[in-house]
Amino acid sequence: MGAPASVILGTPGGWTEEFVVEVTALQTVAYAAATNEHDPRFLSGEVACPMFATVPVRSAVRAAFAQAMPEGLPAGVPRLAGEQDMHFHRPIVPGRRIRCRARFLGISPKSSGTTLAYQIETRDCDDALLNEQYMTTFLPGVRWPEEVGERAPGWAPPAGIQDAAPVARAVQRFDTDQTFRYSEASGDPSRWHLDDAVARAAGLPGIIIHGLCTMAFLGRAIADSLAGGDALRVSRLRVRFSRPIFPGSEMTTQIWAAGESAEGRRYVCEAIRPDGERVITNGLAEVRRGT
C-alpha cells in the first residue's frame, strides 16, 4: 500500500513546550489499582508505581505527535505502538509538581511502513531528572523516502541467551474489565481497548489490553521475581510490543540473566500468551542492587 497523499510528517528536532503537572494521590492510587498492583506504598498514595510515569506526560506526548504529524493521520492509517524504553531515576511523589516535555526524534522507513521515534523526560521543580522515556510508533503502509533525525536507543538480546533455562518465570492473569479500569486511570480512551465492534473493524479478534498495561504487568513480574517485590528497584524496562493480548488471558513472563548493569543486574525477558504467541519480545530489565 502506498503512502496516503494526505500524510505529512514534520521535521524532527526541538523539544515541545514544558508542561507543569500536579500529581495527586488519587491519580497514582487509581493507576496502581488499574494495573493490579499489590505494593501498599502504591495503593496508599505514598509514592507512584513506576509505570505511572506514562500518565502525566500525555500532554507533552500529544504535542510531540503534533510535531511529527502536523496534519494528523487519515482514518485508514493507525498509529501502532512499537517499542517503549523506560529509564526510572527517581519515583514520582504525589502532591508535588513535575515538569514534562517531549521531542520528535526521527523517521525510519521500513519495508511495510514507517517508524517514528520520540523522547520524553520528566523532572521535578528542582530540575532533578525523574525519568526518561523513549517510544516508537509504527505507521503501516506509509512510505517515506529516507531516514531523518535520530533513532531511539537500540538493543537486542545477546545471541543464544534464551536457549538456556530462564532464571525466573511468572504467570499473571488480566481481569475481564482490565481495559476499562486502565483506560480511566491512564487517560487512554482508544476505542479498540473498549469497544469490541471497533476492535474487530480494525482487524483484531476483539478488545485488546493496552500495551502500557501489559508493560506494567511485566514490570511487576520482574519486581516480584528478582527485586524482592520492590518495583522501585527496577531502573530500566524496555520492550517491543509484538502481539496483542486479551482481557481474561493469562500472560507468562520468562526471564534470563544477562550480566551486570551500572546499578545492579541486567535481564532479558519476554511475555507469552497461552497460545504460545509472544506478546512482548526483546525485553530488557535492569534491577538495582538491594540495600
C-alpha positions in Angstrom: 0.0 0.0 0.0 1.5 3.4 -0.9 1.5 6.4 1.4 -1.8 8.2 1.5 -1.4 11.6 -0.2 -2.6 13.5 3.0 0.1 12.0 5.2 2.6 14.8 6.0 5.4 14.2 8.5 7.1 17.0 10.3 10.8 17.8 10.9 12.4 16.1 13.9 14.3 18.3 16.3 13.4 20.5 19.2 11.6 19.9 22.5 8.0 20.8 23.0 7.0 23.4 25.5 7.2 22.3 29.1 4.0 21.1 30.8 3.7 21.5 34.5 1.6 18.8 36.1 0.5 18.4 39.7 0.3 14.7 40.5 -2.4 13.7 43.1 -2.6 10.6 45.3 -6.0 10.0 43.7 -4.4 9.6 40.3 -1.5 7.4 41.4 -3.7 5.1 43.5 -6.2 4.7 40.6 -3.3 3.7 38.3 -1.9 1.2 40.8 -5.4 -0.4 41.2 -5.9 -0.5 37.5 -2.7 -2.4 37.0 -3.4 -4.9 39.8 -0.6 -3.6 42.0 -0.3 -5.0 45.5 2.5 -2.9 47.0 0.9 -0.9 49.9 3.1 2.1 49.1 1.4 2.4 45.7 -2.1 1.6 46.9 -1.9 4.2 49.7 -0.6 7.1 47.6 2.7 7.3 49.4 4.5 7.1 46.0 3.6 6.3 42.4 4.3 2.9 40.8 7.0 3.2 38.1 4.7 2.9 35.0 2.5 5.7 36.3 5.3 7.8 34.7 3.5 7.4 31.3 0.4 9.2 32.6 1.5 12.8 33.4 3.4 13.1 30.1 0.3 12.8 27.9 0.1 16.5 27.0 3.8 16.5 26.1 3.4 13.4 24.0 0.4 14.8 22.2 2.5 17.9 21.4 5.3 15.7 20.0 2.8 13.8 17.9 1.7 17.2 16.5 5.3 17.9 15.6 5.6 14.6 13.9 2.2 14.5 12.2 1.1 18.2 11.9 -2.0 17.4 9.9 -2.8 14.2 11.7 -3.4 10.8 10.1 -6.2 9.7 7.7 -8.8 7.4 9.3 -7.3 4.4 7.5 -3.8 4.8 8.9 -3.4 3.5 12.5 -0.6 4.6 14.8 0.6 1.4 16.4 2.8 1.0 19.5 6.2 -0.3 18.6 8.7 -0.1 21.4 8.9 1.5 24.8 12.0 2.1 26.8 11.6 3.5 30.4 14.5 4.8 32.4 13.5 5.3 36.1 15.8 7.6 38.0 13.6 8.8 40.9 10.0 8.0 41.8 7.1 10.4 41.3 5.7 11.5 44.7 2.0 12.6 44.8 1.3 16.2 45.9 4.3 17.6 44.1 4.5 19.4 40.7 6.5 17.8 37.9 7.6 19.2 34.5 7.3 17.1 31.4 8.5 17.7 27.8 9.0 15.6 24.7 10.5 15.8 21.3 10.1 14.1 17.9 13.4 12.3 17.4 13.3 10.8 13.9 11.7 9.0 10.9 12.8 5.5 9.9 11.4 4.0 6.7 10.7 0.2 6.8 9.6 -2.3 4.1 5.9 -2.2 5.4 5.6 1.3 6.7 7.4 4.0 8.7 8.6 4.2 12.3 8.6 7.4 14.3 10.7 7.8 17.4 10.1 10.1 20.4 11.9 11.1 23.6 10.1 12.2 26.7 11.5 13.4 30.0 10.1 14.3 33.4 11.8 16.5 36.1 10.8 17.8 39.4 10.6 21.5 40.1 14.2 21.4 41.4 15.2 20.2 38.0 16.1 16.6 39.2 15.5 14.1 36.4 12.8 11.6 37.5 12.5 9.5 34.3 13.3 9.3 30.6 11.1 7.6 28.1 11.8 6.6 24.5 9.0 5.3 22.4 8.4 4.3 18.8 5.2 4.2 16.8 4.6 2.4 13.5 2.5 3.8 10.6 1.7 0.7 8.4 1.7 1.4 4.7 3.1 4.9 5.0 6.2 5.3 2.7 8.9 7.8 3.4 11.9 8.3 1.1 14.8 8.4 3.7 15.8 8.2 7.3 15.6 11.6 9.0 16.8 12.6 12.5 17.7 10.2 15.3 16.6 6.7 16.3 15.6 5.8 19.8 18.4 3.8 21.6 18.5 0.3 20.2 19.0 -3.0 22.0 18.8 -6.7 21.2 19.2 -9.7 23.5 22.7 -11.4 23.4 22.8 -14.2 20.9 21.8 -17.6 22.4 20.9 -16.3 25.8 17.3 -17.6 25.6 18.5 -21.1 24.7 19.2 -21.6 28.4 16.6 -22.2 31.0 15.1 -19.0 32.4 16.1 -17.9 35.9 12.5 -17.0 36.7 9.0 -17.5 35.3 5.8 -15.7 36.4 2.2 -16.3 35.4 -0.3 -13.4 35.6 -3.9 -13.0 34.5 -5.7 -9.9 33.2 -9.1 -9.2 34.5 -12.1 -9.2 32.2 -12.6 -5.5 33.0 -8.9 -4.6 32.9 -9.1 -2.3 29.8 -12.0 -0.2 31.2 -10.2 0.4 34.5 -6.9 1.1 32.8 -8.4 3.4 30.3 -9.9 5.6 33.0 -6.8 5.6 35.2 -4.4 6.2 32.4 -6.4 8.7 30.3 -6.1 6.5 27.2 -9.6 6.3 25.6 -8.6 4.3 22.5 -11.7 2.6 21.4 -10.1 -0.8 20.4 -9.5 -1.3 24.1 -13.1 -0.6 25.0 -15.4 -1.4 22.1 -15.4 -4.9 20.6 -17.0 -3.8 17.3 -14.3 -1.1 16.8 -11.6 -3.6 17.6 -13.0 -6.1 15.1 -13.3 -3.4 12.5 -9.6 -2.7 12.9 -8.9 -6.4 12.2 -8.4 -7.5 15.8 -10.2 -10.5 17.3 -11.7 -8.3 19.9 -10.9 -5.8 22.7 -7.1 -5.9 23.4 -5.2 -5.0 26.6 -3.3 -1.6 26.4 0.4 -2.1 25.6 1.5 0.0 28.6 -0.8 -2.0 30.9 0.9 -5.2 29.6 4.3 -3.5 30.3 3.1 -2.6 33.9 2.3 -6.3 34.5 5.7 -7.3 33.1 7.4 -4.8 35.5 5.5 -6.3 38.4 6.6 -9.8 37.4 10.2 -8.6 37.2 10.0 -7.0 40.7 8.3 -10.0 42.3 10.8 -12.4 40.8 14.1 -10.5 41.0 13.8 -7.5 43.3 12.1 -8.9 46.4 8.8 -7.3 45.3 10.2 -3.8 45.3 9.3 -2.3 41.9 11.2 0.9 42.7 14.4 -1.2 42.3 13.7 -1.6 38.6 15.8 1.1 36.9 15.0 0.3 33.3 12.3 -1.5 31.4 12.4 -1.8 27.6 10.0 -3.8 25.4 8.9 -4.4 21.9 5.1 -4.9 21.6 4.8 -7.9 19.2 1.3 -9.3 19.6 -1.9 -8.2 21.4 -3.2 -9.9 24.5 -6.8 -10.0 25.6 -8.9 -9.5 28.7 -9.2 -12.6 30.8 -6.0 -14.0 29.3 -3.0 -15.4 31.2 0.4 -14.0 30.4 3.6 -15.9 31.2 6.8 -13.9 31.7 10.1 -15.6 31.2 13.4 -14.0 32.4 17.1 -14.8 31.7 20.1 -13.3 33.5 22.2 -11.1 31.2 25.1 -9.9 33.3 25.8 -6.7 35.2 24.4 -3.2 34.7 25.8 0.1 36.0 23.5 -0.1 39.1 22.9 -3.9 39.5 21.8 -6.7 37.3 20.5 -6.9 33.7 17.9 -9.4 32.5 16.3 -10.4 29.2 12.6 -11.0 29.3 9.6 -11.9 27.1 5.9 -12.4 27.7 3.8 -15.2 26.1 0.1 -15.8 25.6 -1.5 -19.2 26.3 -1.4 -20.0 22.6 2.4 -19.5 22.5 2.4 -16.2 20.7 4.9 -13.7 22.1 3.2 -10.6 23.4 6.4 -8.8 24.4 9.8 -9.5 22.8 13.3 -8.0 23.1 12.5 -7.3 26.7 15.3 -5.7 28.9 15.1 -5.1 32.6 17.7 -3.6 34.8 17.4 -4.0 38.6 19.3 -2.0 41.2 21.2 -3.8 43.9 19.2 -4.2 47.1 20.1 -2.2 50.2 
